[in-house]
Amino acid sequence: MENFKIITAENLDSQYVSIADKISDTVISASYRTLLNFESPGRYQMPAGDDSLEHDIKSYLNTIPEAELQTGIRKIVQPGFIPKISDERLFRSIDMQSSYSVINQVFNDPDGGLRPLSLRVDLENKGNSNLIMNVNQLYCAEETGPTSKGSDHVYMQAVRIDAFGNTRQSPLLDLEGGWDNKNHVNWKNRGDIKNLVNFNLDYGRGWPRKCTVVVAMSVRSSEGLIKLIDKIAEKAKEEIVKYAAATAGALVGAKAGAVLGSTFGPIGTIAGAVAGAVVGAIVAYVFDKLYAWFKDLFSGTKLFKPATLEYTIPYNGYKTNNEGYTVTWTGHNGQYEAQIEAVLEWGKGTGVPTAIKHGKFTNSTVYKVNNENKIGFYWNSGKWSNTGKWGDTKGMASVDSPICTVGNFDKGELNILVIGLDGKVWHSGVSVELLKKIEGHPFGEYRGWQPVIDGQFILGTKVAGASRGENMIDIFCVGTDGQIWTAAKGPQTNNVWAGWWTINGMNAIPGTPLSAISRSAGILDVFVAGFDGRVWTASYDPSSSGTWTDWFYFLDYDQFIPGIEITAITRKENQIDLFAIDMYGSPYTATWNPGEGWQGWTKILSGEFTPGTTVSVACRTPEHLDIFAIGLDGRVWTAAKGPQTNNEWAGWWPIGDPVFEEGSAIAAISTFHDMLNIFVTGKDGNTYAATFDGEKWNWDNIG
């Protein structure tokens, strides 16, 4: 099946073998130390903390019958014995008398763990994309027999590795006991569901999305094995991210470069949606080496090598669908065989609303892609209600694609841009003034969609746009290679699209949303959440060098999740306000003006949100700020700053009782000096609008 495959060590790209060897050396060395501890606990001490490789390996090895365990131990204590590792120098450098963990000595990692690369909250409940795995039957051709702890139960458990390398464990599945020679149980036939995996796959950006699942089976318990898989995957992710940072110029800093040196080659797109697949292949590679070593030590033991499965979640217009596969798992030289039914399913998606006010007028428009991939619009004047209806711009995009709007209101024109279903940026426009025509098209009539020259991007990627002058549009996207790309249209390009050009020196996770503003005539500023958890920016000012500045971070706060959206606004000339929610769920802001420079990052009161949630902003006047985000309870929460709050932040307050999915995007605008409008997609797929008229909020379902 094209959306499913088994991953083995052979699937690992050669450029990552050094990473895999480094991790497998660590695991085997830790296993060696653990076996020495079995033989002489007083002499070979275990690490003090329980959260170590050695403790997980010891838990796993406890499933081996005592007699076989002792046979293996006698082999490793022979003079001159060295574990099968790729770099014997690493083994010899380990002080076996030390109470420190082998993993710390081998990795010698001064940077510590890196933050997760998750672009969306990992929800517990079923979502639009899900992976379900049930064990239908198990055949046993031998006596399972007692283990060192006296149990003959068989267990299964799984670790999911998402596209960004983050892991999640499934609950432990007990496949019952009493397994004898030629024993066979078919749970599906007897109507008993043995559910192994029910993973929500709603994460990340762009299509297709990959999910890797490592399935582990064990006699007695898989607890130690599953923790070991989790740790190997976590270390693989950290090493890949450091590799990406050092080789792709992601500006993590000198420490990563010092650790990695110049060992590795070009990173390509590993920082993006294929990271999880590489992590899965590294897990398979490490266990191939570990089990080859264990097989020599414990030739008759029922140690089952985990199976690594990769699922690709396609983009199918978010129409409800599912695909099923039967996975055959074998263990202990074919003496055990399990039939696992795997179902990959996806359903209707959630469109992302975008709203814009029509310049000096009180009119406004909301855009959203529907479940038929059509880009719709809802036009309104003043207070929003459900008395209007959705129109069709005649454009197509993936349902999770945000629409970019750039106003050219001196000309009476509104421009809209989006990544189309072919991965290219497409552009259209409409006249928003009653008596003005745009390229022959009257008020309210969208001109035909046209591609913005060449260029290929991940579906669902945000197009960031800004206008730095009359009839000028500049757009920005993170490419499939992780680089920041820009294109432009205006008098300087003879009013045709030109580009794409890279803003060199920065790489981001493909699909990362950028923010772009023009704080003054001719000037552009672009912002991105980098690999190191900092917010980076570059600027263009034609009156100075006429080229882009180098990328730099302006405030040394590194607690943002790489790849999240940093909201940037300019509410008056030469004023910048930034908003983001960090990896702990706290909202932060930073500001810039010529007199004070950069100030912040400052925490905005005590709000608590899903880490990485996007903050939306509306300005009733240049002195009034209103911000919005979906809270942990699914409600919309707001805070404000302005003359009415003595120019200090006040809030947070909930806006009514409607409940939305955590992390949902909010579109916010102000069409009048004392009016606010927000738009959110509900769990039913409809768009909900709330209007503040100066006294109270009112919600409407606008379809």
N, C-alpha and C positions, 0 to 999 in steps of 0.2 A: 504494500500500500504506500502511496506517495507521501502520506502524512505520518508515517510511522517507520522506525527502523531500530534495530539493535545496534548499540554502540560498543565497539571493542577497542582494545589498545591500538589496533591498526588504524582506527579513525583519527587518531591524534596527529595533527599537523606537526611535521618535523621541527618547526620553529619553537614548539612548546615542550619538546622532549626534555630540555634542560630543566624546566620547571618541574615536570613530572618526576624526573630522576631525583631532584632535590627533595621532593615531598616523599617519594617512596623510600629514599635513604633514611629520612627521618622516622618514618613509620616502622621500617624494619629494625633500625637501631633501637627504637623504643620497645619493640617486641623483644629484642634480645635482652635488653635491660630488665624487662618484666619477667622473662623466664629465669634470669639470674636471681631475681627477687624470690621466685617460687623456690629456688634451690637453697638460697641463703638469705632470708629476710633481714637478718641482723647486719650482714655485710653490705648487701646491695639494697640501699634504701629507695623506697618509692618517693615521688614528689610529695610535698606536704599537702597540697590541695588535691581534692578529688577530681577537679576539672582538668585532667591531663590525659594525654594519649595513653600513658602507661596504665592508668586506672581503667580506662575503657578497654584496653587490650586484655588486662587481667580478667575483667568481667567476661569478656568473650572467650578467653582460654579456659575459664571455669566450666565451659560446656564440654570440654574434652574429658573422657574417662581418665581417672587418676593414673592407671597403669601406662596408658599411651602418653600422658603428659610427662611422666617421669622418664619414659624412653627418649622423648625429645630433649628434655633437660640434660640427660647424660651426654647427648651428642654435642650440645653447645658448650659444655664445660670442658671438652677435650682441649689440650694444649694446642695453641695455634689456630683455633677456630675463629673465623671471621664471617659475619653475616654477608649475604649476597647483596652488597650495595655497590653502586656505580663508582663511588669515590671513597676508597679505603682511608684516605687521609681524614675524612670527616669522622669515621669511626674511631680512628686512633686518637683523635683530638678530644674524645669524650672521656671525662673523668668519671669512671663508673662508681667511685666512692662518693661522688657529690650528691647532695640532696636536691640539686636543681634538675628540672625536667630536661630530658634529652632534646626536646623540640626547641627549647630556648637556646641551648648550646649550639645546635646545628644551624638554626636559622640566624641566630645572632641579630635579631630584628630590632633595631633601635627606634623604628618609627611606630611600633605598636600596630594594633589592628586598624584597618581602614573602615570607613563608614559604609553602610549598605548602599547598593546601587539600585534601589527600588524607586520607580517613578510613580507608583501608586500604592496605596495601603493594601496589604495582603489580607483581604477579607476572609472571614471564617465561613460565611454562608455561600451557597451556590450563587454564581454570577452569570454573566452572559457567555463566558467560555469556561468549560469545566472538563476535568478528566476524572472518570469513574473507573475503578478497577475492582472486579470481584473474582475471587478464587472459586472456580466452578468445581474442580475435582483435583484429587491428589492420589497418586499411585505410589506405593512403597514396595520395592522388590526385596527388602531385607529387614531383619529385625532392628528396630531403632535402638532398643536397649537403653539401659540406664546411663546417665552421664555422671560426672563427678559429684553432682548434686542430687542424683537419684531420680530425675524426672525423665519421662520419655515423650513429652509433648513436643509438637512441632509448631513453630511460630513463623509468621511473616510480618514484615514491616517495610515501609518505604520512605525514602527521602526524595522530595521534589526539589529540583534545582531550576529556578526560573531563568528567563532570558538574560538576567543581569547577574546570575551567579548566587542569588540568595536562596537559602534552604528552608524547608519546612518538613517536619516529620509527620507521618501518619500515625494514628494510634496502633498499638500492638495488636495483631490478629492471632488469636489462639486457634490453631487447626486441630485441636483435640489431641488426645493421647491414645495409647494402645496400639501403636503402629507395629505390625508384624510382617513377616514375609508374604508378599503378594497381596497385601491389604489395599483395598481401593474404596474410596468414598467419593460419590458424586453428589455434592450439595445442591447443585442446580436442579437435578432431577427430583430430588426430594423436597424442593421448594424452600431450601434454606439458603439465604444470601450471606455469603462470607465476604463482606465488604473490606477491601484492603485500602483503597485510596478514594477519596472524594476531594479533589483539589480544585479550588477556585483559581482560574488562570487569567483573571482580569488584572493585568499589570502591564506596565510599560506603554510604549507608544509605537505606532507603525505596524505594518504587516509584511510578511507573515511573522508570527511569534513562535519561538521554540520553547519547549519545556522538556527537561530531562528528568526522568524518574529512575532512581536506583532502588531495585527491589532486593531485599535481603531475607534469607530464610535460615533458621537456626533450630537446632534441637535444644530444648530447655527454655532459652530466652534469646531474643535478638537485641536486647538492650545495649550491651556493650558494642555489638557490631554496628548498630544504627548510629550510636554516638560517634563511633570511629568514622563512619561514612560522612557524618555531618562535619566533623573536624577536618577531614581531608578536603571536602568540598569548600569549606570556609577558607582554609589555607590556600587552596588553588585559586579561589576568587581573589584573595588579597595579592597573591603573587602576580596574577594576570593584570590586576589594576595597576600595580606598581610597574609592571612591564609596559603597560599602555602609557602610563604617565612618563616614563623615562624615554621611551622610543618615539612617542608621538608628539613630544614637545608640549605636554599638557601643563607644564610649569608647576609641578608639584614641589620642586625644589631640589637642592643639592643632595639631601639625604638619600632619596630614592636612587639618584644617579650613582651615589657612592656605593650603595648596596649592590646594585645590578651591574655596574660597570658598563662595558660595551659588548656583553655576551650575546645579546639578542638582536635579531634583525628587525625589519619594518613591522609595525603593528597592524597595518591594514585597518579593518573595521572591528577588531576584537573588542574594542571598548563598547560596542553597541550590542545589538540583539543576538550576536552569536556567542557572547561570553559564556552563557549557561551551557551551550553545547560543548565548548572547550573544557569547561569545568567537569562536565560529565565524562568526557573522553579521558581526562586526567584521572578521575576516580577509577575508571575501568583499567587504565594503565597501571596505577598503583596497586590495585588488587590483583592484577595478573602477576606482578612481581612478588607481592606478599604471599599469595597462595602457592606460587612455585616454591617458595622457601618453606612454607608450612608443610607442603606435600612431602618434602624431603624429611622433615622432622617428625611428622605425624602421618605416616603412610596409610594407616587404616582408620583414621578419624573422620567422622562425619562433619567436616567443615565445608560449608557451601559458599562458593564464590558468588557475590552479588551480581545481578544482571542489570545492565544499564540500558534504558529504553529512551528514545527521543521521539517526541511528538511535535509536529509542526501545526500550529493553529493557522489555517488559511484565512484570507479575507474573502468572505462570500456574501458581501453586501449586508452582513449581519442578519441575513434571513435565517430563521430557525432551521437547524440541520444537525445531524450527528453521523459519525462514522464509527463502526465497531471493528475490533480486531481480536483475534485469539492469539495469546502469547503462550508458548510452551516453554516452561522453565524446567531444567533438569539439574540434578545435583548428585554428588558423590558417585562419579563415574556412571551416571545414568540410572542409579538405583532408585532415585526419586524423580517423579515427573508430575508437575502441576500444570493444569490448564487454567489460564487467567484470561478472563474476558475484560477487555479494555474498550471504553467508549469515550470518544472525544466529541463533545457537543458544544454548540454555540447557538445563541439566540439573538433576539433583537438588541440592538445597541443603544447607546445614549448619545444623542447629538449634543454638540457644544454650542450654546447660544453666544452670539456676538451682537452688541448693540452700539449704535452711533447716533449722535445728535447731528442734525443737518446745519452745522455752522451757526449762524445768528438766528435761525428759525427755531421754533419749538417742536418742529416735526422731528421724528426719529424713525429708525428702522432696526428691526432685529433680523438676523440671519441665522440659519441652522440647516444642517444636512439631515434629511429624514431617512427613514429605514429603507426607502427605495433609492437611496444615493442621490436624491435630487436636492439641489441647493435652493431652499425656500426663503422667502422674505415676508415680513409682517410690518406694514407701514402704519404709523400712528401719529396723531397730533395731540400734544398735551398729555393728559392723564390716560394711562393705559387701561384697556378693558377688553373683554372678549367679543366686542361688537364687530370687529373686523374679520379678515380671513387671510390665510396664507396664500401667497403667490409663488410663481415658479420663475427663477432666473434663467432657466434652461441650462444650468450648469450641473456637473456631476462630480461627486467626491465620496470618499469613504465616510461613513456616518459619524465617525469620531473626529473628523477634520474640523479644526477651528477656521472660521472665515476671517481673513484680514481685511480691514476697512481703512482706507486712506482718503481723507477729504481734500478736495481741491475746490473749496467753496467760493473762492473768488470767481471761479469760472462756473459755479453752480453745479459741480460734478462730484459724485461719490464713486470712488474706485473700490472694487472688491477683488481679492486674490485668494487662491486656495491651491493646495496640492491635489491634482486630479487623480482619477483612477489609474492613469498611466505613469504616475510618479513625477510628472512635470508640474511646474507652476502655471496656472491659468489665470487670466485677467479679464474682467468685464467692468462695466461702468454704467451709470445711470444719471440722468439729469434730475436734480432735486429742486429746481426752481421752475415754477409753473410756465413761464414764457420762454424758457431757454431750451434749445436743442443741443444735443451732444452727438456730433458726427451724423446729423440727420435724424437722430432719434428724439422724439418728443419727451416731455416730462413723464417720468415714471416708467419709461420703456427701456429695458436692459438691452444694450447692444450685444452682439454675439461674443461668445467667449473665444479668446485667442491664447495660444501658449506663449509664455515668456521665454523666447528663444529655447536653447537646449538646457540640459540640466536634469539630473535624476535625483529624487529624494524619496525617503520612506513615506508611505501612505500615512496620513494622520499627522505629519510634521506641521508645526505652526509656521506660517509665513509672517515675519515681523515686518512692518512697513512704517514709513514716516515721510512727511513732505517737508522739505527744508526751504521751499520757495514756491512761487506760483508756477503751476504746471509741472512740478518736479515730484517724482516718486522714487524712493530708494527702498529696496526690499532685501531681506536677509533670511537665510535658512542654514541650518546645520545639515551638511551633506551626508551621504552614505559612508564617506570616508572620515567623518567626524570633523571636517574642517568647516570654518565659517565662510559662507559664500554670499556674495552680494551682486545685485543687478540694479540698473537704473533706467529711468525714462524721463526726458525733459529737454529743454532747449540745448543743453550741453551734449545730447545724443541725437540731435535733429528730431526729437520727439518720437523716437522709436526705441524699443528695448535694446539695451546693450549690457554685456557681461557674459558669463558670470566671472567674477574675480574673487580671489580668496583674500581674506583679511588675515595675513600670515601670523604665525606664532601662537596659535591657540587651537586646541582640539577639544571636542566635547562628545558626549554620547550621542550617536546618531538619533535623531528624533527630539533632541533637547529643544524646548521652546526658547527662543531669544526674545528680548525686549529691545525696541528701538524707539528713540525719541529725537526730536529736533528742538532744542531749548532756545535756539536763536537762529536767525536767518542764515542759512548755509551750513549750519553746524549739525552733525549727527553724533549720537552716542548709542552704543550697543552694549548690552549686558547679558552675561551668561553665568550659570552656576557651574564651576569647574570641577575637575576630578578631586581636587584637594578640599572641597567643601567651602571654598571662598567664592565670593562674587567678583568676577573679572569684567573689565570694561576696556573698550577702545573708542577713540574719538576721531572725527574728521572735521577739520576746519580749513576751508579753502583760503582764508585770509592769512593763515600761518604757513605751514609747510605745503599745504595742498595734498597731503598724503595722510594715511591712517597712522595714528600713534601706535606704539607698541602696546600690547595687552598688559594691564597691570591690575593688581587688586589694591583697593584704596583703604580698606580697613581690615585689620588682621583678625577677623572672626571666621572660623573655618568649620562651623557646625551646621552647614546646610547640606542637604542630600544632593549629590551630583545629579544634574539633569532636571531638577525642578524648575518651575517658572519663577523668575524674579520679575515682579510687577514694577514697571517704571513709568512715571508720569512727569510732565512738566506743566505746572498750573499757571505759571507766568514766566516771562523771559528770564533766562539764566537761573532757573530754579529747578532742581531735580529732587524727586521723592521716590525712594525705593521701598518695597514691601516684600516680605517673604516669611514663611513659617519654617523653622529650623527642624533638625532631626529629632528634637525632643517635643515638638508640637507647640512651641512658643512663637508668637508673632513678633517680628522685628521690623524696624524701619531705619533707614539711613537717608541723610539729606545732603545736598550740595548747593552752594551759591558762591559767587566770586569772593564775597567778603570773608566768609568763614571757612570755605573749603568743605571737605567731607566731614560730616558729624555722624556719630553712631558707631556700630549698630546699637540701637536702643530697643529694649523690650517694651512692647505695648501692653501695659497693664498685665493682668494675670490670665489672659485667655488661654484656653487649651484646645488644640486642634489635632487632627491627624497629621503626622509629620509630612511635610512637603505639599500640603494643601495650598492652592493658589489663592492669594488675596486679591480682591477686586476693589477698585477705587472709583469714586465719583466726586466731582468738585462742583458744589453749588455756586461758589464764587472762587476767585483765586485765593481767598483766605480761609475757605471752608474745605475740610477734608472729611469724607465719610468712607469707611472701609468695611468690607464684608467678607465673610468666609463661612463655610459649612462647619459646624461644630461636631464634637464627638457624638452628640445626640441626634445628628442629622438635620438640625434646624439651622437656619441662617442667623448668624450673629453679627452685630455691627458695633463699631466704635467710631467716635468723632473727635475732631479737633478744630477749633476756630474761635472766633470772638465769643460765641455762646458758651464756651468751656474755658474761658480765660487763656486760650491758646495752649491748653494742656489736654492730653488725651483723656477721654472719658468713655465709659462703657465697661464691659461689653454687655449688650442687651440683645435678647432674642427677638426676631421679627415673626411674631405669630407662632402658630403650631405646625405648619406643614413640615414634613420630614422628608429629606432627600438622602441619596446615597452619600456616604462619607467621601470626601475628596472631590465632590462634584464642582464643576466650574460655574461661576456666577458672572453674568454680565451686568455692569452697573453704569448708569449715566444720570446726568441731571439736565433736564430739558428747560428748566426755569429756575430762577434764583432761590426758590424755597421748595423745590420739588425734586424727588429722587425716584428713580425707577431701577428695579433689579429684575433679572430673568434667570431662571434655573430650570433645567430639565428634570422632570419628576421620574419616579420609578416606573410610571406607566408610559414613559416616552413623550408625554405632552410637555409643553413649555408653560411654566407658571410665572406670572408677572406680579410684582408687588409695587405699589405706588405709595410714596409718602407725600402728602399734600401740605405739609407744614405742621400738621397736628397728629395724624395717625397713619398707620400702614394699612393697606387693603390688598388682599391677594385675589388674583383672577387666573383661571385656566384659559390660556389663549390657543390651546391646541397644539 
